Amino acid sequence: MRLLTSLDQVGEKSWGELLDASHQGQACNPFLRYAYLHALHTSGAACPETGWHPHYLSLWDETECVAAMPLYRKDH
């Protein structure tokens, strides 16, 4: 298990594969998609400067991420 501070540590391809596998062909919550989370951070909407500290709880099998969950620590 690892607590990551950047979505890039999982990677867009791996994140997408995790979502696809967890939803088994059904529609995924758009707020969990890599593009949405990445946009939150790069736009400054959810970043440490605005009081939002992104973290990703992840489970790894050696070098492959097999599960992940976005978390945010607030300090404002």
N, C-alpha and C positions, 0 to 999 in steps of 0.2 A: 504494500500500500504506500502511496506517495501523495503528499500534498503539494500540488504544483501552483505556481503563481502566474503562469502564462499558458494560454490556450495553445500556443505554438509548441509547447512541450509534448502535446498529444499529437498535433498535426491535423490539418483539415481533412485529409483522406481518412485517417484512422477515426476521427470524431464522427464523420459521416457514416462510416461502416458500423460504428457502435450504435448510432441512432437507427440505422436501417435494420440491424439485427434485433434490436429491442422492440421494434414496432411491427415486425413480421409482415410487411406489405401494407400496413395501415398508415394513415396520415400521421405524421409526426408533429408535435407541438412546435410551431415556427420559432418560438422563443428559446428553444434548445439548439437550434441550428448554428453551426460554426459561423456562418456569415453574420447572423444577428449578434451573437456574443462578441465577435471580433469588432463589429461596427460600434458596439457600446464602448469598447475600450479605446479604440483608435479615435473616435470622435470626441472623447473626453466626457461622455455622459456618465460612464461608470469607471472611474479611475481614482487612484489615491488622492489626486488633487481635489476631487469633488467629494471625498469622504467615503468612497467605495473601493474596497480592496478585493479584487477578484482572486479566488482560489479554486482549485479543481481537485477534488478528492478522487483519486484514481487507483485502480487495482491493476497490477502488472503480472504477466506470466513471462518471467525473464525480461525480454526486450519488447514485448507486445502489450499494449494497453487493452485490457479485456473489459473494463468498466470504468465509467467516469461520471462525475456529478459536479455541476457548477455550484459554487458557494460564494457568498460575499460577506466580508466583515465591514461593518459600518463604524465610523468614528466621528460622526458629526450629529 
